[in-house]
Amino acid sequence: MFTDHPAEAIREQVAAYDGHAEIFRRGEGETAPFQVLSPSLVMLHRRIKERFDPAGILNPGRLGSVC
């Protein structure tokens, strides 16, 4: 989705539907590309990452401390 709306406005909208959004191109002063995930989503991300990338070579550190 391409939009001129601030990232936080989009994140608030998708959060209302239990979703999340990632920013691919940030404007000046925009927030971090990833929003904070719930503990259950962090666990899910880690489990998926471990299964598909057991050696940890694909995008290491991309999600910060999550994976």
Backbone hydrogen bonds in HBPLUS format (Angstrom, degrees):
<---DONOR---> <-ACCEPTOR-->    atom                        ^
c    i                          cat <-CA-CA->   ^        H-A-AA   ^      H-
h    n   atom  resd res      DA  || num        DHA   H-A  angle D-A-AA Bond
n    s   type  num  typ     dist DA aas  dist angle  dist       angle   num
A0009-ALA N   A0006-PRO O   3.05 MM   3  5.43 126.5  2.35 106.3 119.5     1
A0010-ILE N   A0006-PRO O   3.28 MM   4  6.72 156.8  2.34 152.9 159.1     2
A0011-ARG N   A0007-ALA O   2.88 MM   4  6.14 164.7  1.90 157.9 162.6     3
A0012-GLU N   A0008-GLU O   2.95 MM   4  6.08 152.2  2.03 143.4 150.2     4
A0013-GLN N   A0009-ALA O   3.18 MM   4  6.40 154.0  2.25 141.2 147.7     5
A0014-VAL N   A0010-ILE O   2.99 MM   4  6.33 166.9  2.00 161.1 163.1     6
A0015-ALA N   A0011-ARG O   2.93 MM   4  5.90 148.9  2.03 142.7 151.5     7
A0016-ALA N   A0013-GLN O   3.24 MM   3  5.44 135.9  2.45  99.0 110.1     8
A0017-TYR N   A0014-VAL O   3.00 MM   3  5.36 152.0  2.08 106.8 115.5     9
A0019-GLY N   A0014-VAL O   2.81 MM   5  4.88 155.1  1.87 139.9 137.8    10
A0018-ASP N   A0015-ALA O   3.00 MM   3  4.73 159.0  2.04 111.4 109.3    11
A0023-ILE N   A0033-PRO O   2.94 MM  10  4.53 161.2  1.98 129.7 135.9    12
A0030-GLU N   A0027-GLY O   3.07 MM   3  5.42 157.7  2.12 135.2 132.8    13
A0041-LEU N   A0038-SER O   3.03 MM   3  5.25 120.4  2.40 103.6 118.4    14
A0042-VAL N   A0038-SER O   2.95 MM   4  6.26 154.3  2.02 157.7 166.0    15
A0043-MET N   A0039-PRO O   3.07 MM   4  6.28 161.1  2.10 146.9 151.1    16
A0044-LEU N   A0040-SER O   3.06 MM   4  6.27 154.9  2.12 140.1 147.1    17
A0045-HIS N   A0041-LEU O   2.86 MM   4  6.04 165.3  1.88 151.7 155.2    18
A0046-ARG N   A0042-VAL O   2.99 MM   4  6.21 162.3  2.02 151.6 156.2    19
A0047-ARG N   A0043-MET O   2.99 MM   4  6.21 158.0  2.04 148.6 154.5    20
A0048-ILE N   A0044-LEU O   2.97 MM   4  6.19 164.4  1.99 156.7 160.5    21
A0049-LYS N   A0045-HIS O   2.92 MM   4  6.05 166.7  1.93 151.7 156.0    22
A0050-GLU N   A0046-ARG O   2.91 MM   4  6.07 159.3  1.95 148.1 153.5    23
A0051-ARG N   A0047-ARG O   3.14 MM   4  6.33 149.6  2.23 142.5 149.9    24
A0052-PHE N   A0048-ILE O   2.97 MM   4  6.19 165.5  1.99 161.1 164.3    25
A0053-ASP N   A0049-LYS O   2.79 MM   4  5.47 141.1  1.94 146.8 155.7    26
A0056-GLY N   A0053-ASP O   2.94 MM   3  5.27 152.7  2.02 111.6 120.4    27
A0062-ARG N   A0059-ASN O   3.12 MM   3  5.40 164.3  2.14 133.3 131.9    28
A0064-GLY N   A0061-GLY O   2.91 MM   3  4.86 153.6  1.98 115.9 114.6    29
A0066-VAL N   A0063-LEU O   3.12 MM   3  5.43 160.1  2.16 130.2 128.9    30
